[in-house]
């Protein structure tokens, strides 16, 4: 998974606007700091006015944030910070004005809109204008630090600097223990300067949340689920308990393979998985370990990355041929860039095809003209994939630095899920333009990814003829589990850490200690070398400096399987769940689109029931999907001592001190 996202996390929220939470939430621009309050205004009239004012200011809000992510420099950071400041000042004004209607009779729609307004930012602003300005400046600064982060080695002409994409390539493809460790440690150096800023950031957002009546910012985040904060915290624990046995089996199998590859000592850290050996900077997706974790070598052709690289090479050869046999170095360079862009667009067109096969519209021309498909050469950008709704009226975009590999390919399908959600609910008032809850937004595209079965991949020419055998099935299941199951505990632990930071149970002098305690408890992962408080490893994950709530990603990994099962049922599919692809099924597509159109206009329980028949989030579809793999893993792990020893301090770090 990808992580998805939205830097200054003005996700209107549980609720109001989500610029795809993997992603970049809107940020504001020039607008009046406050708006005049008409005399005698009713609650209905107030909500209508806020919707109108927000719709009018929104394009300027997103433009400032888009610039700050695609042209990182001091000027764009200043514009984003000032835009945020103006928007949050306006938001404070709207929330203050809404207090006039407390206790009054009003329609359910108006009451919901006012509640969503109150919860409409992940970065609650302090009332003090000076502190509000400080908050937005820190947020823009941390975002810029992340986007421009580089790990540099050597001196003089030998000096070499690598950004995240190049360091991720090392973890993806190298199996040299020390080279991987250097890349992993190198990226984590970029976060060390953020530590002091993050301490102050947490103080300021807590002050903002308390001004809105919440105990702290974490409690405010947990209030956006049509449940109490305590109920949603308990719900995530319940869902994790459902899937934890499956994860433990996958962890056990993976540890055995790592030890076989790197040796008994290097392949584990006191029974935990070494962080730098997991093929992913944050250990949230283990798909890059396919070469060592593939259950049956050569059974089934699932080398999607190889197929994409071959197509990219074909595009490059075609561009070179077009440049002519005597092309100079400059022409060859441009041929390479043109081929990279063509490959990225082709990958995106293929993802679009899945959505249009369901009866959804083609993406507008503006999408293809304004999207960032590949990493520019002339400036720093935030490469973290994100989806954007720029104007509530169809100006939708994605921002990526696409490379021809499986991870980026499935990420495109994920990001387009956000885009199609935007397009579906654009007809609603702005305060209802978001997911039913934020986990819904993250689950849409991943529901499509589940439908990318081996047969689907064969139909689009990315894999070869599929063998009908148990070995081929286990390979296909493992491929999906390395992306989906491996992610789930990571999806929980980031917000467990932030909830503790916000409620004070994790103090600044143990930020890093608590981070690794939680990674040990939930993921069974540990660093290979000591990570003291001179480090700030949370800041090396985009969503922390970007202030994007993360529980949404865990919930989405439950919901996507529920959605998938519901759509397979709608398509009339009969058979094992893992074999279902609803590609091309208009009946399933119509049901999916009907859900997307609802946005946040009603409680998520009602929206979920319309698609799946049930009102409760439930991981039973996850277990149904992976039942063959779970049985196989138990057989493989027979005789092994599975699980891991959790440090005593970590055992106490599972949940926020206050769940109010």
Residue pairs with C-beta under 8 A, 6 or more apart in sequence:
1 22
1 284
1 285
1 411
1 414
1 446
1 483
1 484
1 487
1 553
1 557
2 22
2 285
2 385
2 407
2 410
2 411
2 414
3 22
3 284
3 384
3 385
3 542
3 543
3 553
4 20
4 21
4 22
4 23
4 384
4 385
4 386
4 411
4 414
4 415
4 442
4 553
5 20
5 21
5 22
5 23
5 24
5 384
5 385
5 386
5 542
5 543
5 546
5 548
6 18
6 19
6 20
6 21
6 22
6 23
6 24
6 25
6 26
6 386
6 546
6 548
7 24
7 25
7 27
7 65
7 68
7 69
7 139
7 143
7 382
7 546
7 547
7 548
8 24
8 25
8 27
8 65
8 80
8 84
8 123
8 136
8 139
8 140
8 143
8 546
8 547
9 25
9 121
9 122
9 123
9 139
9 546
9 547
9 548
9 549
10 17
10 25
10 26
10 27
10 28
10 61
10 84
10 87
10 88
10 120
10 121
10 122
10 123
11 17
11 18
11 19
11 21
11 25
11 26
11 121
11 122
11 434
11 438
11 548
11 549
12 18
12 25
12 26
12 116
12 120
12 121
12 431
12 433
12 434
13 116
13 119
13 120
13 121
13 122
13 224
13 434
13 438
14 116
14 119
14 221
14 223
14 224
14 225
14 434
14 437
14 438
14 600
15 116
15 119
15 120
15 224
15 431
15 434
15 437
15 438
15 600
16 116
16 117
16 119
16 120
16 430
16 431
16 432
16 433
16 434
16 600
17 25
17 26
17 120
17 389
17 430
17 433
17 434
18 25
18 418
18 434
18 435
18 438
18 441
19 25
19 26
19 62
19 65
19 386
19 387
19 388
19 389
19 418
20 386
20 387
20 388
20 415
20 418
20 419
20 441
20 442
21 438
21 441
21 442
21 548
21 549
21 552
21 553
22 384
22 385
22 386
22 387
22 414
22 415
22 418
22 442
22 548
22 553
23 384
23 385
23 386
23 387
23 388
23 415
23 418
23 548
24 65
24 69
24 382
24 386
24 388
24 399
24 546
25 65
25 122
25 548
26 58
26 61
26 62
26 65
27 61
27 62
27 64
27 65
27 68
27 80
27 83
27 84
27 87
28 57
28 60
28 61
28 64
28 65
28 83
28 84
28 85
28 86
28 87
28 88
28 90
29 57
29 60
29 61
29 63
29 64
29 79
29 83
29 86
29 87
30 60
30 83
30 86
31 56
31 57
31 60
31 61
31 86
31 87
31 90
32 90
33 86
33 89
33 90
33 93
34 89
34 90
34 93
35 49
35 53
35 90
35 93
35 94
37 97
38 45
38 49
41 49
43 101
43 104
43 106
43 110
43 111
43 114
44 106
44 107
44 110
46 97
46 98
46 100
46 101
46 114
47 110
47 113
47 114
47 429
47 431
48 429
50 94
50 113
50 117
50 431
51 113
51 429
51 430
51 431
53 90
54 430
54 431
55 392
55 430
57 87
57 90
58 391
58 392
58 430
59 390
59 391
59 395
60 83
61 83
61 87
62 388
62 389
62 390
62 391
63 390
64 76
64 79
64 80
64 82
64 83
64 84
65 80
65 83
66 388
66 390
66 397
66 399
67 76
67 79
67 80
68 76
68 77
68 79
68 80
68 140
68 143
68 144
69 143
69 147
69 381
69 382
69 386
69 399
70 372
70 376
70 379
70 381
70 382
70 399
71 379
71 381
72 144
72 147
72 148
72 379
72 380
72 381
72 382
73 379
73 380
77 140
77 141
77 143
77 144
78 140
80 136
80 140
80 143
81 133
81 136
81 137
81 139
81 140
81 141
82 136
84 123
84 136
84 139
84 140
85 132
85 133
85 136
88 121
88 123
88 125
88 132
88 135
88 136
89 125
89 129
89 132
91 117
91 120
91 121
91 125
92 125
92 127
92 132
94 117
95 117
95 118
95 212
98 114
98 117
98 118
101 114
106 114
109 601
112 432
112 601
112 602
113 429
113 431
113 432
116 431
116 432
116 434
116 600
117 431
118 212
119 220
119 223
119 224
120 431
122 221
122 547
122 548
122 549
123 135
123 139
123 205
123 208
123 547
124 205
124 208
124 209
124 211
124 212
124 214
124 217
124 220
125 132
125 135
125 208
126 132
126 135
126 204
126 207
126 208
126 211
127 208
127 211
131 204
131 207
132 208
134 200
134 204
135 201
135 204
135 205
135 208
138 197
138 200
138 201
138 204
139 201
139 547
141 197
142 194
142 197
142 198
142 201
142 539
142 545
142 546
143 382
143 545
143 546
145 190
145 193
145 194
145 545
146 190
146 191
146 194
146 382
146 539
146 542
146 545
146 546
147 380
147 381
147 382
147 383
148 380
149 163
149 164
149 187
149 190
149 191
150 161
150 162
150 163
150 190
151 161
151 162
151 163
151 167
151 183
151 186
151 187
151 189
151 190
152 159
152 160
152 161
152 162
153 159
153 160
153 186
154 160
162 183
162 186
163 383
164 187
164 281
164 383
165 375
165 383
165 401
165 403
167 183
167 184
167 186
167 187
167 281
168 280
168 281
170 179
170 180
170 183
171 180
171 183
171 184
171 276
171 278
171 279
171 280
171 281
171 288
172 279
172 280
172 288
172 405
172 407
173 288
174 180
174 183
175 261
175 291
175 292
177 262
177 266
177 277
180 276
180 277
181 276
181 528
181 529
183 276
184 275
184 276
184 281
185 276
185 529
187 281
187 540
188 535
188 537
188 540
190 539
190 540
191 535
191 536
191 537
191 538
191 539
191 540
191 545
192 534
192 535
192 536
192 539
194 536
194 539
194 545
195 508
195 511
195 536
195 539
198 511
198 536
198 538
198 539
198 544
198 545
199 508
201 547
202 217
202 501
202 502
205 217
205 502
205 547
206 216
206 217
206 502
208 217
209 215
209 216
209 217
209 219
209 220
209 502
210 216
212 220
214 220
214 223
215 503
215 658
215 660
216 502
216 503
216 504
216 658
217 502
218 495
218 498
218 499
218 500
218 501
218 502
218 503
218 656
219 229
219 502
219 503
219 658
219 659
219 660
221 495
221 499
221 549
221 551
222 229
222 232
222 233
222 499
222 551
222 659
223 229
224 437
224 438
225 231
225 232
225 437
225 604
226 437
226 603
226 604
226 605
227 235
229 659
229 660
230 659
230 660
232 551
233 499
233 655
233 656
233 659
234 659
235 617
236 492
236 551
236 554
236 555
237 654
237 655
239 554
239 555
239 558
239 617
239 618
239 619
240 488
240 489
240 492
240 522
240 554
242 618
242 619
242 620
242 622
242 623
243 485
243 488
243 558
243 619
243 622
243 623
244 489
245 630
246 481
246 485
246 622
246 623
246 626
246 630
246 633
247 485
247 486
247 488
247 489
248 524
248 642
248 643
249 630
249 633
249 634
249 637
249 642
250 481
250 482
250 485
250 486
250 633
251 273
251 524
251 642
251 643
251 644
252 633
252 637
252 640
252 642
252 643
253 293
253 633
253 636
253 637
254 273
254 286
254 289
254 293
255 267
255 268
255 271
255 273
256 636
256 637
256 640
257 289
257 292
257 293
258 267
258 268
258 273
258 274
258 277
258 292
259 267
259 268
260 267
260 292
261 267
261 292
262 274
262 277
266 274
266 277
266 528
267 274
267 277
268 274
269 526
269 527
269 528
270 526
270 644
270 645
271 524
271 643
271 644
271 645
272 520
272 524
272 525
272 526
272 644
273 283
273 523
273 524
273 525
273 526
274 525
274 526
274 527
274 528
275 283
275 519
275 525
275 526
275 527
275 528
276 527
276 528
278 286
278 288
278 289
278 525
279 285
279 286
279 287
279 288
279 289
280 286
280 287
280 288
281 540
282 490
282 540
282 541
283 486
283 490
283 519
283 523
283 525
284 486
284 487
284 490
284 491
285 407
285 482
285 483
285 486
285 487
286 293
286 482
286 483
286 486
287 406
287 407
287 479
287 482
287 483
288 407
289 482
290 302
290 479
290 482
293 478
293 482
294 475
294 478
295 471
295 474
295 475
295 478
295 632
295 636
296 471
296 472
296 474
296 475
299 467
299 469
299 471
299 472
299 475
300 454
300 463
300 466
300 467
300 471
300 472
300 475
300 476
301 463
301 464
301 465
301 466
302 454
302 457
302 463
302 475
302 476
302 479
303 463
304 405
304 406
304 409
304 457
304 462
304 463
305 404
305 405
305 406
305 407
307 461
307 462
307 463
308 343
308 347
308 404
308 405
308 406
308 409
308 462
309 404
309 405
311 343
311 346
311 404
312 339
312 340
312 343
312 404
315 339
315 342
315 343
315 346
316 335
316 336
316 339
318 339
319 335
319 336
319 338
319 339
319 342
320 327
320 332
320 335
322 335
323 331
323 332
323 334
323 335
324 331
327 335
337 374
337 377
340 374
341 373
341 374
343 402
343 404
344 373
344 374
344 400
344 402
345 368
345 373
347 402
347 404
347 408
347 409
347 412
348 371
348 373
348 398
348 402
348 412
348 416
350 409
350 460
351 409
351 412
351 413
351 416
352 362
352 363
352 416
353 460
354 413
354 448
354 451
354 452
354 583
355 416
355 420
355 448
356 362
357 583
357 584
357 585
357 589
358 582
358 583
358 584
358 585
358 586
358 588
358 589
358 590
358 592
358 593
359 586
359 589
359 590
359 593
360 420
360 423
360 589
360 593
361 423
363 396
363 416
363 419
364 394
364 395
364 396
366 394
366 395
366 396
366 397
367 396
367 397
367 398
367 419
370 395
370 397
371 397
371 398
371 399
372 381
372 397
372 398
372 399
372 400
372 401
373 400
373 402
374 400
374 401
374 402
375 381
375 383
375 401
381 399
381 401
382 399
382 542
383 400
383 401
384 542
384 546
385 398
385 399
385 400
385 408
385 411
385 414
385 415
386 398
386 399
386 400
386 415
387 396
387 397
387 398
387 399
387 415
387 416
387 418
387 419
387 422
388 396
388 397
388 398
388 399
389 395
389 396
389 419
389 422
389 426
389 433
390 396
390 397
392 426
392 430
392 433
393 426
394 423
394 426
396 419
396 422
396 423
397 419
398 412
398 415
398 416
398 419
400 408
400 411
400 412
400 415
402 408
402 412
410 449
410 452
410 483
413 445
413 446
413 448
413 449
413 452
414 442
414 445
414 446
414 448
414 449
415 445
416 445
416 448
417 441
417 443
417 444
417 445
417 446
417 447
417 448
418 441
418 444
418 445
420 444
420 596
421 435
421 440
421 441
421 444
421 596
421 599
422 433
424 593
424 596
424 597
424 599
425 432
425 433
425 434
425 596
425 597
425 598
425 599
426 433
427 597
428 597
428 599
428 601
431 600
432 599
432 600
432 601
433 599
433 600
434 441
434 599
434 600
435 441
435 442
435 444
435 599
435 600
436 595
436 598
436 599
436 600
436 602
436 603
436 604
436 607
436 608
437 552
437 555
437 600
437 604
438 549
438 551
438 552
438 555
439 551
439 552
439 553
439 554
439 555
439 556
439 558
439 559
439 617
440 556
440 559
440 604
440 607
441 552
441 556
442 552
442 553
442 555
442 556
443 555
443 556
443 557
443 559
443 560
443 563
444 563
444 596
446 484
446 556
446 557
446 560
447 560
447 563
447 564
447 567
447 592
449 483
449 560
450 480
450 560
450 561
450 564
450 625
451 564
451 567
451 580
451 581
451 582
451 583
452 581
453 476
453 578
453 579
453 580
453 581
454 463
454 466
454 472
454 476
455 466
455 579
455 581
456 581
456 583
457 463
458 464
458 465
458 466
459 583
466 472
470 628
473 578
473 628
474 628
474 629
474 632
476 578
477 578
477 626
477 628
477 629
477 632
478 629
480 578
480 625
480 626
481 626
481 629
484 557
484 622
485 622
485 626
487 553
487 557
488 554
488 557
489 522
489 523
489 524
490 522
490 523
491 550
491 551
491 553
491 554
491 555
491 556
491 557
492 522
492 551
492 554
493 518
493 519
493 521
493 522
493 523
494 538
494 541
494 543
494 544
494 550
495 549
495 550
495 551
496 518
496 522
496 653
496 654
496 655
496 656
497 506
497 514
497 515
497 518
497 538
498 544
498 550
499 655
499 656
500 506
500 514
500 653
500 656
500 657
501 511
502 656
503 656
503 657
503 658
504 657
505 656
505 657
506 514
506 653
509 533
510 533
511 533
511 536
511 538
512 531
512 532
512 533
512 535
512 536
512 537
512 538
513 533
513 649
514 653
515 537
515 538
516 526
516 527
516 531
516 537
517 647
517 649
517 650
517 653
518 650
518 653
518 654
519 525
519 526
520 526
520 644
520 646
520 647
520 650
521 646
521 650
521 651
521 653
521 654
522 654
524 643
524 644
527 537
531 537
538 544
539 545
542 548
543 549
543 550
555 617
557 622
558 617
558 618
558 619
558 622
559 608
559 617
561 619
561 621
561 622
561 625
562 608
562 612
562 614
562 617
562 618
562 621
563 592
563 611
563 612
564 577
564 580
564 621
564 625
565 577
565 612
565 621
565 624
566 591
566 611
566 612
566 613
567 582
567 585
567 588
567 591
567 592
567 611
568 577
568 580
568 582
568 588
570 582
570 585
570 587
570 588
570 591
571 580
571 582
571 585
571 587
571 588
572 587
573 580
573 582
576 628
577 621
577 624
577 625
578 625
578 626
578 628
582 588
582 589
591 611
592 611
594 610
595 607
595 610
595 611
598 607
598 610
605 615
605 616
606 615
608 614
608 615
608 616
608 617
609 615
623 630
